[in-house]
Structures are given as structure tokens and as C-alpha cells.
């Protein structure tokens, strides 16, 4: 069976603008964040066909829910039909949630040593491991494998890992994948296509 999965990220949040790691904490979308989601939703509407043929699944975290509501309003989807799935939640960073990199370095000076820009997220003493995230996202992908049309609203780091699993990528490559509030991704036939205002099929 052929499947199309559109993967969207929530819009920019107040914590994003402050450089704070959110994990399972939350902060509201900024005005720019709301605009980003609406732009992505307009692009999605232009290529998705009948919205009622789709299944929309969102992370249960507030910033994803807020983004999903904007998406539903824009594409004409009944928001009461949205499903929430904790497996799409952002990577939990434990005690690091709500902190900036400088604040983390001050309290845990050696946990960032000898790590690159990407893998250190998983050094939180009480955070989630990479393998744990891979397991829950693999489980989620398995649970929707018979659904032909799915729209998922998730998060930056989680979205990277999900795309990496889908494409069979190594951890170090998956963690370097693009993350932006102004693009979303089409996953189909084991291929991943970025959709943005420069997307060839968007007019």
C-alpha cells in the first residue's frame, strides 16, 4: 500500500526565542510562530486534496496542539477528529528543560564535553536516551503503516529522528537533518521531500 505522511513542526515559541530547551515543558507560540504554522498549512492545503481523507495525529504538548488547531482551521479539518499521541512528543531532557545552554554548562560543566552540537542533548542525567526515542517513533510508524494519508504534528528533534528512521539513516546523520519552523516534509515511498515556499509544486 502506498502511504503519504506529511510531517510538520510546531511554530516558534517564546522559549525558542530565548534559546531555552523545552523538552516536555511548554511555552506559547509567538506571533511569528503562528504565522509560520499558517503559511505551512496554506502550502499543505494546496497539495493535499480533500482534508477529510486524512488522519491528523499530534503530539499532546501544548505548542503542538496550538499549531494543530491553526492547521485545522486553515485546511478545513474538524479539530475534534485530531488524535493525540505521546510518541510524537519532543525528546525529554529532564532537568535541562527550561534552561539555556549556558545555564546547563554552569550546573553540569562536563556533560557537554567531547560531544558535538547534536548528540549532547542526550547527556541529560535524567533525560530520554536516543534509543528510547527511536523505539517509540519506530512503534508509531508501525502503528500507522496501513494508513494511506497521515499528517503528523511534532517537534524539532523528534522530527529529525523520525525522518532518520524513515530513511534508514545513522544516528549522527539523522541528528544533522534540517530543522526549521518554515518548512515541512513529505515522506512517501521511503523518500523525503522538503516543502517550503520554494517547493516546485507550490504556486
C-alpha positions in Angstrom: 0.0 0.0 0.0 1.2 3.5 -0.9 1.4 5.9 2.0 1.9 9.7 2.2 2.9 11.2 5.5 3.3 14.9 6.0 5.4 15.8 9.0 5.1 19.3 10.4 6.8 21.0 13.3 5.1 23.4 15.7 5.7 27.1 15.2 8.2 29.2 17.0 7.6 29.5 20.8 8.6 32.0 23.4 11.2 29.5 24.7 12.6 29.2 21.2 13.3 32.9 21.1 15.1 32.7 24.5 17.2 29.7 23.5 15.7 27.5 26.1 15.3 23.8 25.8 11.7 22.9 26.1 11.6 19.1 26.2 8.2 18.2 27.8 7.8 21.7 29.2 5.8 24.2 27.2 5.6 27.8 26.1 3.1 29.5 23.8 3.6 30.3 20.1 4.9 33.7 19.3 3.1 35.8 16.7 5.9 34.7 14.2 5.2 31.1 15.2 1.5 31.4 14.5 2.3 33.0 11.1 4.8 30.2 10.3 2.2 27.5 11.0 -0.4 29.3 8.9 2.0 29.6 6.0 2.8 25.9 6.2 -0.9 25.0 6.5 -1.7 27.0 3.3 1.0 25.1 1.4 -0.3 21.9 2.8 -3.8 22.8 1.7 -2.7 23.4 -1.8 -1.3 19.9 -2.3 -3.3 17.6 0.0 -6.7 17.4 -1.8 -9.7 16.6 0.3 -8.8 17.2 4.0 -11.4 14.7 5.1 -9.4 11.9 3.6 -6.6 12.5 6.0 -5.8 11.3 9.6 -4.2 14.1 11.7 -2.1 13.0 14.7 -0.4 15.5 17.0 2.0 15.5 19.9 0.0 16.2 23.0 2.3 19.0 24.1 0.7 22.5 24.1 2.8 24.1 21.4 1.9 21.2 19.0 -1.8 21.3 19.9 -1.8 25.1 19.4 -0.2 24.6 16.0 -2.6 21.8 15.1 -5.6 24.0 15.8 -4.2 26.6 13.4 -3.6 23.9 10.7 -7.1 22.5 11.1 -8.7 26.0 10.8 -6.6 26.7 7.7 -7.2 23.4 5.8 -10.8 23.0 6.9 -10.4 19.9 9.1 -12.6 19.2 12.1 -10.3 19.7 15.1 -12.3 17.3 17.2 -11.1 14.5 15.0 -7.4 15.2 15.7 -5.7 12.3 17.6 -3.0 13.0 20.2 -0.2 10.5 20.5 2.6 10.8 23.2 5.0 9.0 20.9 5.2 12.2 18.8 6.3 14.3 21.9 9.6 16.1 21.9 12.6 14.4 23.4 12.5 14.7 27.2 15.6 16.5 28.5 14.8 16.0 32.2 16.4 18.6 34.5 17.6 20.6 31.5 14.0 21.6 30.5 13.6 25.3 30.5 17.3 26.1 30.6 19.7 27.7 28.1 23.0 26.1 27.1 24.9 28.5 29.3 22.8 27.6 32.3 23.3 23.9 31.6 27.1 24.3 31.3 27.1 26.2 34.6 25.5 23.4 36.6 26.7 20.4 34.5 30.1 21.6 33.2 31.3 18.2 32.0 28.2 16.7 30.4 28.7 18.7 27.2 32.4 17.9 26.9 33.5 15.8 24.0 30.1 15.9 22.3 29.2 17.5 19.0 26.5 20.1 18.5 23.9 17.4 18.0 24.4 14.4 20.3 24.8 16.3 23.6 21.0 16.6 24.0 21.0 13.0 25.2 23.5 13.6 28.0 20.9 15.0 30.5 21.3 12.9 33.6 17.5 12.2 33.8 16.6 12.8 30.1 15.5 10.4 27.4 18.0 8.3 25.5 18.3 8.3 21.7 17.4 4.6 21.6 14.3 5.2 23.7 13.2 7.9 21.2 13.9 5.6 18.3 11.9 2.8 19.9 8.8 5.0 20.4 8.9 6.5 17.0 9.5 3.2 15.3 6.5 1.9 17.2 4.5 4.9 16.0 5.5 4.4 12.4 4.5 0.7 12.6 1.1 1.7 14.1 0.2 3.8 11.1 1.7 1.7 8.3 -1.7 0.8 6.9 -3.0 4.4 6.8 -2.7 5.8 3.3 -2.8 9.5 4.3 -1.4 10.8 7.6 -0.5 14.3 8.8 1.7 14.4 11.9 2.5 17.5 14.0 5.6 17.1 16.2 8.8 18.8 17.2 12.3 19.7 16.0 14.5 17.0 17.5 11.8 14.3 17.3 11.1 15.2 13.7 14.8 14.8 12.9 14.9 11.3 14.4 11.6 10.3 12.8 12.9 11.2 9.4 16.2 9.4 10.1 14.3 6.2 11.0 12.2 6.5 7.9 15.2 6.9 5.6 17.3 4.3 7.5 20.0 6.8 8.5 22.7 6.5 11.1 22.2 8.5 14.3 25.0 11.0 13.5 23.4 11.8 10.2 19.8 11.9 11.4 20.7 14.4 14.1 22.1 16.8 11.5 18.9 16.9 9.4 17.4 20.3 8.8 15.1 21.8 11.4 13.0 24.8 10.6 9.7 26.3 11.5 9.1 27.4 7.9 9.2 24.0 6.1 7.6 20.7 6.4 8.3 17.3 4.9 6.6 14.7 2.7 7.5 11.1 3.5 6.5 8.7 0.8 7.9 5.5 -0.8 11.0 5.7 1.5 11.8 9.2 0.1 11.7 12.5 2.0 10.9 15.8 0.2 11.1 19.2 1.8 8.2 21.5 1.2 8.7 25.3 1.5 7.7 28.4 -0.4 10.4 27.4 -2.9 8.8 24.0 -3.4 8.5 23.4 -7.1 4.8 22.2 -6.9 3.6 25.2 -4.8 2.2 28.2 -6.6 
